[in-house]
Amino acid sequence: MRLMNPKLGSEKKGVIKGILDIHGFSRDRIIVFGDSQHSEIKVAEELGIRSVQTLRPGVSPAPKATYHIQDLGELPDLLESLDLK
């Protein structure tokens, strides 16, 4: 599921928590993906979920992001290296 609206802010936490609760997903099988250390990365940390931060131009690395990538082309290899099954 993708949450694209940056105006959701703190609502993202509720949405992600709802997805976990409704579908019964385990936190160790979920990864939150985003660029904002104050939004997606923060929510992932608060919920105990791994995060991938994309470091597009102008985005500073979030120290609390689990993984960092420069572009989406790196994502398939990263996901393949993780045991999400």
Sequence and secondary structure as in RCSB ss.txt:
>XXXX:A:sequence
MRLMNPKLGSEKKGVIKGILDIHGFSRDRIIVFGDSQHSEIKVAEELGIRSVQTLRPGVSPAPKATYHIQDLGEL
PDLLESLDLK
>XXXX:A:secstr
     GGGTTHHHHHHHHHHHHHT  GGG EEEES TTTHHHHHHHHT EEEEE  TT    TT SEEESSGGGH
HHHHHHS   
